[in-house]
Amino acid sequence: MDGVVVMLNGKDLPCVEVVEACGEWFVRVVEEHQELTRSFDLESFALAYAEGQRMRLGLDGFERL
């Protein structure tokens, strides 16, 4: 599937997003056929998980919303 860009809600796939809400940190990982959201109590744990997913997916970075 080289050269094909898949979009979901206007975003390239795969993607990794980090967001804080109500004192909890969420990491959303979107791939071609799946979406996974994990929650963390600590920002550092969320960022470490997001960085690992970024590396696994071969992305340049992740998005902090």
C-alpha positions in Angstrom: 0.0 0.0 0.0 3.0 2.3 -0.6 2.1 5.8 -1.8 -1.5 5.5 -0.5 -2.6 8.0 2.2 -5.7 6.9 4.2 -7.7 9.7 5.9 -10.0 9.6 8.9 -11.7 12.8 9.9 -9.2 14.7 7.7 -6.1 13.1 9.3 -3.5 11.0 7.7 -3.3 7.4 9.0 -1.6 6.1 10.9 -1.5 8.7 13.7 -0.8 9.0 17.4 -2.6 11.7 19.5 -2.2 12.7 23.1 -4.8 14.8 25.0 -5.5 15.7 28.6 -9.1 15.7 29.9 -10.4 15.9 33.5 -7.0 15.2 35.0 -6.4 12.1 32.9 -4.2 11.6 29.9 -5.4 9.8 26.8 -3.3 8.4 23.9 -5.2 7.5 20.7 -3.5 5.3 18.1 -5.2 5.1 14.8 -4.1 2.6 12.2 -5.7 1.4 8.9 -8.4 -0.9 10.4 -8.3 -0.1 14.1 -8.4 2.6 16.7 -7.1 2.2 20.3 -7.4 4.7 23.1 -5.6 4.2 26.4 -5.8 6.3 29.5 -3.0 7.2 31.9 -2.9 8.9 35.3 0.5 10.5 34.6 1.5 12.6 31.7 5.0 11.1 31.6 3.5 7.6 31.1 1.2 8.8 28.4 4.0 10.5 26.5 6.3 7.4 26.8 3.5 5.2 25.4 2.8 7.7 22.6 6.5 7.8 21.8 6.7 4.0 21.6 3.7 3.8 19.3 5.2 6.6 17.1 8.4 4.6 16.8 6.5 1.3 16.1 4.5 3.0 13.3 7.5 4.8 11.9 6.0 8.3 12.3 7.9 11.5 12.6 6.0 12.6 15.6 2.7 12.5 17.5 0.1 15.2 18.0 -0.7 16.8 21.3 -4.2 18.1 21.3 
